[in-house]
Amino acid sequence: MYAAFAMYKIIYGEQIFCNYYMDLDYTKYIPKEYLLDGFDATTDSDYYKKMLGDK
């Protein structure tokens, strides 16, 4: 019975930064396939702009 459900997985990941962005070029150190879908920890991200404004 378990094998029938083994292909269904819920994976949750959360990355929170105290200043809403990462101050280094993380793409040099972390391959894109290891980042969460849509991950953007730059000052150009919508989340950064929402939290601190478009600076």
C-alpha positions as CSV (number, residue, x, y, z in Angstrom):
1,M,0.0,0.0,0.0
2,Y,2.8,2.4,0.9
3,A,4.5,2.0,-2.5
4,A,1.3,3.3,-4.2
5,F,1.8,6.6,-2.4
6,A,5.6,6.8,-2.6
7,M,5.5,8.9,-5.7
8,Y,3.4,11.6,-4.0
9,K,5.6,13.9,-1.9
10,I,5.1,17.3,-0.4
11,I,8.3,19.2,0.1
12,Y,8.3,22.5,1.9
13,G,11.2,24.9,1.9
14,E,11.4,28.4,3.3
15,Q,14.3,30.8,3.1
16,I,14.2,34.0,5.1
17,F,16.7,36.7,5.1
18,C,16.9,39.4,7.9
19,N,17.5,42.1,5.3
20,Y,15.2,40.7,2.6
21,Y,18.1,40.0,0.2
22,M,21.4,38.2,0.0
23,D,24.4,40.5,-0.4
24,L,26.5,38.1,-2.4
25,D,26.1,36.5,-5.8
26,Y,24.7,33.2,-4.6
27,T,24.5,31.9,-8.2
28,K,28.3,31.5,-8.1
29,Y,28.0,29.1,-5.2
30,I,24.6,27.4,-5.5
31,P,23.5,25.7,-8.8
32,K,20.0,26.8,-9.9
33,E,18.6,23.3,-9.6
34,Y,19.2,23.4,-5.9
35,L,17.3,26.7,-5.3
36,L,13.6,26.9,-4.8
37,D,11.5,27.6,-7.9
38,G,11.3,31.3,-8.4
39,F,14.0,32.0,-5.8
40,D,15.2,35.6,-6.0
41,A,17.2,37.1,-3.1
42,T,18.3,40.2,-4.9
43,T,17.2,43.8,-4.4
44,D,15.3,43.4,-7.7
45,S,12.9,40.9,-6.3
46,D,9.2,41.7,-5.8
47,Y,9.5,40.6,-2.1
48,Y,12.3,43.1,-1.4
49,K,10.4,45.9,-3.1
50,K,7.3,45.0,-1.1
51,M,9.1,45.0,2.2
52,L,11.4,48.0,1.7
53,G,10.2,49.8,-1.3
54,D,11.8,50.2,-4.7
55,K,15.3,51.5,-3.6
